[in-house]
Amino acid sequence: MKTVKIRLSSIEAVRNFVEIVRKFEGDIDLSSGRYIVDAKSIMGIFSLDLMNPITLTAHSDDCDKLLESLKDYIVD
């Protein structure tokens, strides 16, 4: 399991993000405040507060590959 902060600042960014995470097996969650949604769900993502960075938690055997694929969205 790995956890990082990401930023999704546009509709296009959300669409591209979902295309990437759908390629990976395992559960990938996004959380903002007390809300947690499936990172593979566009509708779920839009229910979060995207004005601030959100937390991505990956429960996958390919965490390193996933994070490398998402490097453009990760906030340091």
PDB file of N, CA, C and O in Angstrom:
ATOM      1  N   MET A   1       0.847  -1.175   0.000  1.00  0.00           N
ATOM      2  CA  MET A   1       0.000   0.000   0.000  1.00  0.00           C
ATOM      3  C   MET A   1       0.894   1.241   0.000  1.00  0.00           C
ATOM      4  O   MET A   1       1.871   1.319   0.745  1.00  0.00           O
ATOM      5  N   LYS A   2       0.545   2.198  -0.841  1.00  0.00           N
ATOM      6  CA  LYS A   2       1.260   3.474  -0.896  1.00  0.00           C
ATOM      7  C   LYS A   2       0.241   4.600  -0.911  1.00  0.00           C
ATOM      8  O   LYS A   2      -0.855   4.465  -1.454  1.00  0.00           O
ATOM      9  N   THR A   3       0.630   5.718  -0.301  1.00  0.00           N
ATOM     10  CA  THR A   3      -0.236   6.889  -0.235  1.00  0.00           C
ATOM     11  C   THR A   3       0.541   8.118  -0.680  1.00  0.00           C
ATOM     12  O   THR A   3       1.661   8.354  -0.228  1.00  0.00           O
ATOM     13  N   VAL A   4      -0.071   8.907  -1.582  1.00  0.00           N
ATOM     14  CA  VAL A   4       0.531  10.156  -2.058  1.00  0.00           C
ATOM     15  C   VAL A   4      -0.566  11.203  -2.216  1.00  0.00           C
ATOM     16  O   VAL A   4      -1.749  10.871  -2.276  1.00  0.00           O
ATOM     17  N   LYS A   5      -0.168  12.454  -2.283  1.00  0.00           N
ATOM     18  CA  LYS A   5      -1.092  13.558  -2.576  1.00  0.00           C
ATOM     19  C   LYS A   5      -1.034  13.839  -4.070  1.00  0.00           C
ATOM     20  O   LYS A   5       0.043  13.862  -4.666  1.00  0.00           O
ATOM     21  N   ILE A   6      -2.210  14.052  -4.672  1.00  0.00           N
ATOM     22  CA  ILE A   6      -2.273  14.386  -6.092  1.00  0.00           C
ATOM     23  C   ILE A   6      -3.148  15.618  -6.292  1.00  0.00           C
ATOM     24  O   ILE A   6      -3.916  16.006  -5.411  1.00  0.00           O
ATOM     25  N   ARG A   7      -3.016  16.217  -7.461  1.00  0.00           N
ATOM     26  CA  ARG A   7      -3.866  17.352  -7.834  1.00  0.00           C
ATOM     27  C   ARG A   7      -4.457  17.060  -9.209  1.00  0.00           C
ATOM     28  O   ARG A   7      -3.742  16.732 -10.156  1.00  0.00           O
ATOM     29  N   LEU A   8      -5.775  17.187  -9.294  1.00  0.00           N
ATOM     30  CA  LEU A   8      -6.506  17.042 -10.553  1.00  0.00           C
ATOM     31  C   LEU A   8      -7.184  18.383 -10.805  1.00  0.00           C
ATOM     32  O   LEU A   8      -8.231  18.677 -10.228  1.00  0.00           O
ATOM     33  N   SER A   9      -6.581  19.196 -11.673  1.00  0.00           N
ATOM     34  CA  SER A   9      -6.996  20.596 -11.788  1.00  0.00           C
ATOM     35  C   SER A   9      -7.941  20.899 -12.944  1.00  0.00           C
ATOM     36  O   SER A   9      -8.360  22.044 -13.114  1.00  0.00           O
ATOM     37  N   SER A  10      -8.282  19.887 -13.743  1.00  0.00           N
ATOM     38  CA  SER A  10      -9.191  20.141 -14.862  1.00  0.00           C
ATOM     39  C   SER A  10      -9.968  18.875 -15.198  1.00  0.00           C
ATOM     40  O   SER A  10      -9.630  17.778 -14.752  1.00  0.00           O
ATOM     41  N   ILE A  11     -11.010  19.052 -15.987  1.00  0.00           N
ATOM     42  CA  ILE A  11     -11.802  17.905 -16.441  1.00  0.00           C
ATOM     43  C   ILE A  11     -10.930  16.965 -17.263  1.00  0.00           C
ATOM     44  O   ILE A  11     -11.024  15.745 -17.130  1.00  0.00           O
ATOM     45  N   GLU A  12     -10.089  17.533 -18.103  1.00  0.00           N
ATOM     46  CA  GLU A  12      -9.177  16.731 -18.930  1.00  0.00           C
ATOM     47  C   GLU A  12      -8.211  15.930 -18.054  1.00  0.00           C
ATOM     48  O   GLU A  12      -7.927  14.767 -18.342  1.00  0.00           O
ATOM     49  N   ALA A  13      -7.710  16.550 -16.994  1.00  0.00           N
ATOM     50  CA  ALA A  13      -6.796  15.855 -16.082  1.00  0.00           C
ATOM     51  C   ALA A  13      -7.495  14.674 -15.411  1.00  0.00           C
ATOM     52  O   ALA A  13      -6.904  13.605 -15.260  1.00  0.00           O
ATOM     53  N   VAL A  14      -8.745  14.865 -15.010  1.00  0.00           N
ATOM     54  CA  VAL A  14      -9.503  13.778 -14.386  1.00  0.00           C
ATOM     55  C   VAL A  14      -9.699  12.641 -15.379  1.00  0.00           C
ATOM     56  O   VAL A  14      -9.517  11.474 -15.031  1.00  0.00           O
ATOM     57  N   ARG A  15     -10.066  12.969 -16.601  1.00  0.00           N
ATOM     58  CA  ARG A  15     -10.290  11.938 -17.620  1.00  0.00           C
ATOM     59  C   ARG A  15      -9.009  11.144 -17.891  1.00  0.00           C
ATOM     60  O   ARG A  15      -9.040   9.915 -17.957  1.00  0.00           O
ATOM     61  N   ASN A  16      -7.895  11.843 -18.047  1.00  0.00           N
ATOM     62  CA  ASN A  16      -6.622  11.165 -18.298  1.00  0.00           C
ATOM     63  C   ASN A  16      -6.184  10.332 -17.097  1.00  0.00           C
ATOM     64  O   ASN A  16      -5.664   9.229 -17.262  1.00  0.00           O
ATOM     65  N   PHE A  17      -6.392  10.854 -15.899  1.00  0.00           N
ATOM     66  CA  PHE A  17      -6.060  10.135 -14.671  1.00  0.00           C
ATOM     67  C   PHE A  17      -6.832   8.812 -14.603  1.00  0.00           C
ATOM     68  O   PHE A  17      -6.252   7.766 -14.313  1.00  0.00           O
ATOM     69  N   VAL A  18      -8.128   8.862 -14.867  1.00  0.00           N
ATOM     70  CA  VAL A  18      -8.959   7.651 -14.804  1.00  0.00           C
ATOM     71  C   VAL A  18      -8.516   6.639 -15.857  1.00  0.00           C
ATOM     72  O   VAL A  18      -8.498   5.439 -15.582  1.00  0.00           O
ATOM     73  N   GLU A  19      -8.160   7.094 -17.052  1.00  0.00           N
ATOM     74  CA  GLU A  19      -7.658   6.181 -18.083  1.00  0.00           C
ATOM     75  C   GLU A  19      -6.416   5.443 -17.603  1.00  0.00           C
ATOM     76  O   GLU A  19      -6.254   4.253 -17.872  1.00  0.00           O
ATOM     77  N   ILE A  20      -5.543   6.145 -16.896  1.00  0.00           N
ATOM     78  CA  ILE A  20      -4.314   5.523 -16.389  1.00  0.00           C
ATOM     79  C   ILE A  20      -4.628   4.513 -15.296  1.00  0.00           C
ATOM     80  O   ILE A  20      -4.168   3.373 -15.370  1.00  0.00           O
ATOM     81  N   VAL A  21      -5.402   4.900 -14.281  1.00  0.00           N
ATOM     82  CA  VAL A  21      -5.626   4.004 -13.140  1.00  0.00           C
ATOM     83  C   VAL A  21      -6.452   2.781 -13.513  1.00  0.00           C
ATOM     84  O   VAL A  21      -6.334   1.744 -12.860  1.00  0.00           O
ATOM     85  N   ARG A  22      -7.279   2.872 -14.537  1.00  0.00           N
ATOM     86  CA  ARG A  22      -8.068   1.706 -14.954  1.00  0.00           C
ATOM     87  C   ARG A  22      -7.206   0.595 -15.535  1.00  0.00           C
ATOM     88  O   ARG A  22      -7.666  -0.540 -15.654  1.00  0.00           O
ATOM     89  N   LYS A  23      -5.976   0.895 -15.896  1.00  0.00           N
ATOM     90  CA  LYS A  23      -5.064  -0.114 -16.444  1.00  0.00           C
ATOM     91  C   LYS A  23      -4.449  -0.990 -15.353  1.00  0.00           C
ATOM     92  O   LYS A  23      -3.813  -1.999 -15.657  1.00  0.00           O
ATOM     93  N   PHE A  24      -4.630  -0.616 -14.098  1.00  0.00           N
ATOM     94  CA  PHE A  24      -3.984  -1.319 -12.993  1.00  0.00           C
ATOM     95  C   PHE A  24      -4.991  -2.133 -12.189  1.00  0.00           C
ATOM     96  O   PHE A  24      -6.127  -1.713 -11.968  1.00  0.00           O
ATOM     97  N   GLU A  25      -4.540  -3.312 -11.757  1.00  0.00           N
ATOM     98  CA  GLU A  25      -5.342  -4.181 -10.898  1.00  0.00           C
ATOM     99  C   GLU A  25      -5.287  -3.653  -9.465  1.00  0.00           C
ATOM    100  O   GLU A  25      -4.411  -2.861  -9.119  1.00  0.00           O
ATOM    101  N   GLY A  26      -6.205  -4.089  -8.661  1.00  0.00           N
ATOM    102  CA  GLY A  26      -6.208  -3.713  -7.247  1.00  0.00           C
ATOM    103  C   GLY A  26      -7.056  -2.483  -6.991  1.00  0.00           C
ATOM    104  O   GLY A  26      -7.531  -1.824  -7.916  1.00  0.00           O
ATOM    105  N   ASP A  27      -7.231  -2.192  -5.721  1.00  0.00           N
ATOM    106  CA  ASP A  27      -8.036  -1.045  -5.311  1.00  0.00           C
ATOM    107  C   ASP A  27      -7.176   0.207  -5.267  1.00  0.00           C
ATOM    108  O   ASP A  27      -6.069   0.204  -4.730  1.00  0.00           O
ATOM    109  N   ILE A  28      -7.708   1.271  -5.841  1.00  0.00           N
ATOM    110  CA  ILE A  28      -7.056   2.576  -5.800  1.00  0.00           C
ATOM    111  C   ILE A  28      -8.126   3.557  -5.340  1.00  0.00           C
ATOM    112  O   ILE A  28      -9.145   3.737  -6.007  1.00  0.00           O
ATOM    113  N   ASP A  29      -7.887   4.183  -4.208  1.00  0.00           N
ATOM    114  CA  ASP A  29      -8.871   5.083  -3.610  1.00  0.00           C
ATOM    115  C   ASP A  29      -8.373   6.517  -3.618  1.00  0.00           C
ATOM    116  O   ASP A  29      -7.170   6.776  -3.570  1.00  0.00           O
ATOM    117  N   LEU A  30      -9.325   7.447  -3.680  1.00  0.00           N
ATOM    118  CA  LEU A  30      -9.038   8.864  -3.508  1.00  0.00           C
ATOM    119  C   LEU A  30      -9.838   9.349  -2.316  1.00  0.00           C
ATOM    120  O   LEU A  30     -10.991   8.960  -2.133  1.00  0.00           O
ATOM    121  N   SER A  31      -9.230  10.193  -1.509  1.00  0.00           N
ATOM    122  CA  SER A  31      -9.951  10.723  -0.356  1.00  0.00           C
ATOM    123  C   SER A  31      -9.709  12.217  -0.211  1.00  0.00           C
ATOM    124  O   SER A  31      -8.630  12.737  -0.495  1.00  0.00           O
ATOM    125  N   SER A  32     -10.758  12.875   0.241  1.00  0.00           N
ATOM    126  CA  SER A  32     -10.718  14.306   0.519  1.00  0.00           C
ATOM    127  C   SER A  32     -11.576  14.517   1.754  1.00  0.00           C
ATOM    128  O   SER A  32     -12.783  14.280   1.732  1.00  0.00           O
ATOM    129  N   GLY A  33     -10.946  14.963   2.829  1.00  0.00           N
ATOM    130  CA  GLY A  33     -11.693  15.073   4.081  1.00  0.00           C
ATOM    131  C   GLY A  33     -12.123  13.696   4.541  1.00  0.00           C
ATOM    132  O   GLY A  33     -11.297  12.792   4.664  1.00  0.00           O
ATOM    133  N   ARG A  34     -13.406  13.533   4.793  1.00  0.00           N
ATOM    134  CA  ARG A  34     -13.900  12.232   5.261  1.00  0.00           C
ATOM    135  C   ARG A  34     -14.490  11.381   4.138  1.00  0.00           C
ATOM    136  O   ARG A  34     -15.008  10.295   4.394  1.00  0.00           O
ATOM    137  N   TYR A  35     -14.416  11.861   2.905  1.00  0.00           N
ATOM    138  CA  TYR A  35     -14.982  11.143   1.769  1.00  0.00           C
ATOM    139  C   TYR A  35     -13.917  10.319   1.059  1.00  0.00           C
ATOM    140  O   TYR A  35     -12.807  10.794   0.818  1.00  0.00           O
ATOM    141  N   ILE A  36     -14.266   9.074   0.727  1.00  0.00           N
ATOM    142  CA  ILE A  36     -13.373   8.176   0.001  1.00  0.00           C
ATOM    143  C   ILE A  36     -14.136   7.637  -1.200  1.00  0.00           C
ATOM    144  O   ILE A  36     -15.268   7.173  -1.068  1.00  0.00           O
ATOM    145  N   VAL A  37     -13.500   7.701  -2.388  1.00  0.00           N
ATOM    146  CA  VAL A  37     -14.135   7.195  -3.604  1.00  0.00           C
ATOM    147  C   VAL A  37     -13.149   6.312  -4.363  1.00  0.00           C
ATOM    148  O   VAL A  37     -11.939   6.370  -4.144  1.00  0.00           O
ATOM    149  N   ASP A  38     -13.690   5.501  -5.250  1.00  0.00           N
ATOM    150  CA  ASP A  38     -12.892   4.660  -6.139  1.00  0.00           C
ATOM    151  C   ASP A  38     -12.220   5.559  -7.177  1.00  0.00           C
ATOM    152  O   ASP A  38     -12.899   6.321  -7.866  1.00  0.00           O
ATOM    153  N   ALA A  39     -10.898   5.479  -7.293  1.00  0.00           N
ATOM    154  CA  ALA A  39     -10.158   6.329  -8.230  1.00  0.00           C
ATOM    155  C   ALA A  39     -10.462   5.988  -9.686  1.00  0.00           C
ATOM    156  O   ALA A  39     -10.094   6.744 -10.584  1.00  0.00           O
ATOM    157  N   LYS A  40     -11.123   4.870  -9.929  1.00  0.00           N
ATOM    158  CA  LYS A  40     -11.464   4.471 -11.297  1.00  0.00           C
ATOM    159  C   LYS A  40     -12.830   5.005 -11.713  1.00  0.00           C
ATOM    160  O   LYS A  40     -13.295   4.727 -12.818  1.00  0.00           O
ATOM    161  N   SER A  41     -13.476   5.771 -10.832  1.00  0.00           N
ATOM    162  CA  SER A  41     -14.816   6.299 -11.073  1.00  0.00           C
ATOM    163  C   SER A  41     -14.775   7.806 -11.325  1.00  0.00           C
ATOM    164  O   SER A  41     -14.487   8.586 -10.417  1.00  0.00           O
ATOM    165  N   ILE A  42     -15.062   8.204 -12.549  1.00  0.00           N
ATOM    166  CA  ILE A  42     -15.076   9.632 -12.880  1.00  0.00           C
ATOM    167  C   ILE A  42     -16.113  10.361 -12.031  1.00  0.00           C
ATOM    168  O   ILE A  42     -15.828  11.431 -11.492  1.00  0.00           O
ATOM    169  N   MET A  43     -17.299   9.802 -11.908  1.00  0.00           N
ATOM    170  CA  MET A  43     -18.351  10.449 -11.116  1.00  0.00           C
ATOM    171  C   MET A  43     -17.935  10.576  -9.651  1.00  0.00           C
ATOM    172  O   MET A  43     -18.192  11.598  -9.014  1.00  0.00           O
ATOM    173  N   GLY A  44     -17.298   9.543  -9.126  1.00  0.00           N
ATOM    174  CA  GLY A  44     -16.825   9.599  -7.750  1.00  0.00           C
ATOM    175  C   GLY A  44     -15.811  10.709  -7.541  1.00  0.00           C
ATOM    176  O   GLY A  44     -15.867  11.431  -6.545  1.00  0.00           O
ATOM    177  N   ILE A  45     -14.884  10.844  -8.483  1.00  0.00           N
ATOM    178  CA  ILE A  45     -13.851  11.882  -8.376  1.00  0.00           C
ATOM    179  C   ILE A  45     -14.485  13.265  -8.362  1.00  0.00           C
ATOM    180  O   ILE A  45     -14.078  14.125  -7.582  1.00  0.00           O
ATOM    181  N   PHE A  46     -15.479  13.488  -9.218  1.00  0.00           N
ATOM    182  CA  PHE A  46     -16.107  14.805  -9.269  1.00  0.00           C
ATOM    183  C   PHE A  46     -16.946  15.118  -8.028  1.00  0.00           C
ATOM    184  O   PHE A  46     -17.387  16.254  -7.854  1.00  0.00           O
ATOM    185  N   SER A  47     -17.169  14.124  -7.165  1.00  0.00           N
ATOM    186  CA  SER A  47     -17.873  14.395  -5.911  1.00  0.00           C
ATOM    187  C   SER A  47     -16.923  14.920  -4.830  1.00  0.00           C
ATOM    188  O   SER A  47     -17.369  15.351  -3.766  1.00  0.00           O
ATOM    189  N   LEU A  48     -15.618  14.884  -5.102  1.00  0.00           N
ATOM    190  CA  LEU A  48     -14.619  15.360  -4.142  1.00  0.00           C
ATOM    191  C   LEU A  48     -14.319  16.842  -4.352  1.00  0.00           C
ATOM    192  O   LEU A  48     -14.633  17.410  -5.398  1.00  0.00           O
ATOM    193  N   ASP A  49     -13.714  17.450  -3.354  1.00  0.00           N
ATOM    194  CA  ASP A  49     -13.255  18.842  -3.450  1.00  0.00           C
ATOM    195  C   ASP A  49     -11.927  18.852  -4.203  1.00  0.00           C
ATOM    196  O   ASP A  49     -10.883  18.547  -3.625  1.00  0.00           O
ATOM    197  N   LEU A  50     -11.961  19.200  -5.480  1.00  0.00           N
ATOM    198  CA  LEU A  50     -10.762  19.174  -6.317  1.00  0.00           C
ATOM    199  C   LEU A  50      -9.982  20.485  -6.273  1.00  0.00           C
ATOM    200  O   LEU A  50      -8.972  20.623  -6.963  1.00  0.00           O
ATOM    201  N   MET A  51     -10.428  21.436  -5.483  1.00  0.00           N
ATOM    202  CA  MET A  51      -9.709  22.707  -5.354  1.00  0.00           C
ATOM    203  C   MET A  51      -8.405  22.528  -4.570  1.00  0.00           C
ATOM    204  O   MET A  51      -7.482  23.333  -4.696  1.00  0.00           O
ATOM    205  N   ASN A  52      -8.340  21.485  -3.774  1.00  0.00           N
ATOM    206  CA  ASN A  52      -7.163  21.191  -2.957  1.00  0.00           C
ATOM    207  C   ASN A  52      -6.596  19.831  -3.357  1.00  0.00           C
ATOM    208  O   ASN A  52      -7.299  19.024  -3.966  1.00  0.00           O
ATOM    209  N   PRO A  53      -5.326  19.569  -3.019  1.00  0.00           N
ATOM    210  CA  PRO A  53      -4.785  18.229  -3.295  1.00  0.00           C
ATOM    211  C   PRO A  53      -5.622  17.160  -2.595  1.00  0.00           C
ATOM    212  O   PRO A  53      -6.170  17.387  -1.517  1.00  0.00           O
ATOM    213  N   ILE A  54      -5.707  16.001  -3.224  1.00  0.00           N
ATOM    214  CA  ILE A  54      -6.444  14.878  -2.648  1.00  0.00           C
ATOM    215  C   ILE A  54      -5.480  13.717  -2.425  1.00  0.00           C
ATOM    216  O   ILE A  54      -4.418  13.650  -3.044  1.00  0.00           O
ATOM    217  N   THR A  55      -5.858  12.817  -1.545  1.00  0.00           N
ATOM    218  CA  THR A  55      -4.988  11.706  -1.171  1.00  0.00           C
ATOM    219  C   THR A  55      -5.324  10.475  -1.998  1.00  0.00           C
ATOM    220  O   THR A  55      -6.478  10.052  -2.060  1.00  0.00           O
ATOM    221  N   LEU A  56      -4.307   9.905  -2.630  1.00  0.00           N
ATOM    222  CA  LEU A  56      -4.451   8.662  -3.376  1.00  0.00           C
ATOM    223  C   LEU A  56      -3.841   7.550  -2.538  1.00  0.00           C
ATOM    224  O   LEU A  56      -2.703   7.660  -2.082  1.00  0.00           O
ATOM    225  N   THR A  57      -4.600   6.480  -2.338  1.00  0.00           N
ATOM    226  CA  THR A  57      -4.106   5.298  -1.640  1.00  0.00           C
ATOM    227  C   THR A  57      -4.243   4.115  -2.583  1.00  0.00           C
ATOM    228  O   THR A  57      -5.342   3.780  -3.025  1.00  0.00           O
ATOM    229  N   ALA A  58      -3.103   3.482  -2.886  1.00  0.00           N
ATOM    230  CA  ALA A  58      -3.087   2.355  -3.823  1.00  0.00           C
ATOM    231  C   ALA A  58      -2.857   1.060  -3.064  1.00  0.00           C
ATOM    232  O   ALA A  58      -1.890   0.929  -2.312  1.00  0.00           O
ATOM    233  N   HIS A  59      -3.758   0.102  -3.269  1.00  0.00           N
ATOM    234  CA  HIS A  59      -3.638  -1.240  -2.702  1.00  0.00           C
ATOM    235  C   HIS A  59      -3.394  -2.171  -3.884  1.00  0.00           C
ATOM    236  O   HIS A  59      -4.301  -2.874  -4.329  1.00  0.00           O
ATOM    237  N   SER A  60      -2.175  -2.168  -4.383  1.00  0.00           N
ATOM    238  CA  SER A  60      -1.870  -2.884  -5.617  1.00  0.00           C
ATOM    239  C   SER A  60      -0.463  -3.459  -5.536  1.00  0.00           C
ATOM    240  O   SER A  60       0.401  -2.921  -4.844  1.00  0.00           O
ATOM    241  N   ASP A  61      -0.246  -4.554  -6.249  1.00  0.00           N
ATOM    242  CA  ASP A  61       1.100  -5.125  -6.330  1.00  0.00           C
ATOM    243  C   ASP A  61       1.999  -4.283  -7.224  1.00  0.00           C
ATOM    244  O   ASP A  61       3.224  -4.389  -7.151  1.00  0.00           O
ATOM    245  N   ASP A  62       1.402  -3.454  -8.063  1.00  0.00           N
ATOM    246  CA  ASP A  62       2.156  -2.625  -9.006  1.00  0.00           C
ATOM    247  C   ASP A  62       2.219  -1.166  -8.565  1.00  0.00           C
ATOM    248  O   ASP A  62       2.176  -0.268  -9.407  1.00  0.00           O
ATOM    249  N   CYS A  63       2.320  -0.917  -7.274  1.00  0.00           N
ATOM    250  CA  CYS A  63       2.295   0.465  -6.764  1.00  0.00           C
ATOM    251  C   CYS A  63       3.363   1.340  -7.407  1.00  0.00           C
ATOM    252  O   CYS A  63       3.094   2.487  -7.766  1.00  0.00           O
ATOM    253  N   ASP A  64       4.565   0.810  -7.554  1.00  0.00           N
ATOM    254  CA  ASP A  64       5.646   1.623  -8.118  1.00  0.00           C
ATOM    255  C   ASP A  64       5.364   2.000  -9.566  1.00  0.00           C
ATOM    256  O   ASP A  64       5.604   3.138  -9.969  1.00  0.00           O
ATOM    257  N   LYS A  65       4.856   1.051 -10.351  1.00  0.00           N
ATOM    258  CA  LYS A  65       4.505   1.346 -11.750  1.00  0.00           C
ATOM    259  C   LYS A  65       3.354   2.345 -11.818  1.00  0.00           C
ATOM    260  O   LYS A  65       3.354   3.249 -12.654  1.00  0.00           O
ATOM    261  N   LEU A  66       2.386   2.177 -10.942  1.00  0.00           N
ATOM    262  CA  LEU A  66       1.251   3.098 -10.899  1.00  0.00           C
ATOM    263  C   LEU A  66       1.720   4.516 -10.600  1.00  0.00           C
ATOM    264  O   LEU A  66       1.346   5.457 -11.300  1.00  0.00           O
ATOM    265  N   LEU A  67       2.529   4.669  -9.572  1.00  0.00           N
ATOM    266  CA  LEU A  67       2.999   5.999  -9.192  1.00  0.00           C
ATOM    267  C   LEU A  67       3.871   6.618 -10.279  1.00  0.00           C
ATOM    268  O   LEU A  67       3.835   7.832 -10.484  1.00  0.00           O
ATOM    269  N   GLU A  68       4.644   5.809 -10.967  1.00  0.00           N
ATOM    270  CA  GLU A  68       5.438   6.326 -12.091  1.00  0.00           C
ATOM    271  C   GLU A  68       4.519   6.835 -13.196  1.00  0.00           C
ATOM    272  O   GLU A  68       4.796   7.868 -13.806  1.00  0.00           O
ATOM    273  N   SER A  69       3.433   6.123 -13.456  1.00  0.00           N
ATOM    274  CA  SER A  69       2.472   6.534 -14.483  1.00  0.00           C
ATOM    275  C   SER A  69       1.737   7.815 -14.097  1.00  0.00           C
ATOM    276  O   SER A  69       1.289   8.564 -14.965  1.00  0.00           O
ATOM    277  N   LEU A  70       1.614   8.065 -12.805  1.00  0.00           N
ATOM    278  CA  LEU A  70       0.863   9.223 -12.306  1.00  0.00           C
ATOM    279  C   LEU A  70       1.758  10.380 -11.878  1.00  0.00           C
ATOM    280  O   LEU A  70       1.285  11.309 -11.223  1.00  0.00           O
ATOM    281  N   LYS A  71       3.028  10.344 -12.230  1.00  0.00           N
ATOM    282  CA  LYS A  71       3.987  11.352 -11.734  1.00  0.00           C
ATOM    283  C   LYS A  71       3.582  12.783 -12.063  1.00  0.00           C
ATOM    284  O   LYS A  71       3.926  13.700 -11.317  1.00  0.00           O
ATOM    285  N   ASP A  72       2.857  12.999 -13.168  1.00  0.00           N
ATOM    286  CA  ASP A  72       2.434  14.355 -13.534  1.00  0.00           C
ATOM    287  C   ASP A  72       1.367  14.917 -12.591  1.00  0.00           C
ATOM    288  O   ASP A  72       1.153  16.128 -12.548  1.00  0.00           O
ATOM    289  N   TYR A  73       0.702  14.046 -11.841  1.00  0.00           N
ATOM    290  CA  TYR A  73      -0.373  14.474 -10.948  1.00  0.00           C
ATOM    291  C   TYR A  73       0.057  14.551  -9.484  1.00  0.00           C
ATOM    292  O   TYR A  73      -0.643  15.142  -8.661  1.00  0.00           O
ATOM    293  N   ILE A  74       1.197  13.960  -9.158  1.00  0.00           N
ATOM    294  CA  ILE A  74       1.649  13.887  -7.768  1.00  0.00           C
ATOM    295  C   ILE A  74       2.182  15.237  -7.310  1.00  0.00           C
ATOM    296  O   ILE A  74       2.963  15.888  -8.005  1.00  0.00           O
ATOM    297  N   VAL A  75       1.739  15.641  -6.118  1.00  0.00           N
ATOM    298  CA  VAL A  75       2.170  16.895  -5.501  1.00  0.00           C
ATOM    299  C   VAL A  75       3.228  16.549  -4.458  1.00  0.00           C
ATOM    300  O   VAL A  75       3.021  15.650  -3.643  1.00  0.00           O
ATOM    301  N   ASP A  76       4.338  17.240  -4.475  1.00  0.00           N
ATOM    302  CA  ASP A  76       5.414  16.959  -3.501  1.00  0.00           C
ATOM    303  C   ASP A  76       5.072  17.433  -2.121  1.00  0.00           C
ATOM    304  O   ASP A  76       5.870  17.271  -1.197  1.00  0.00           O
TER     305      ASP A  76
END
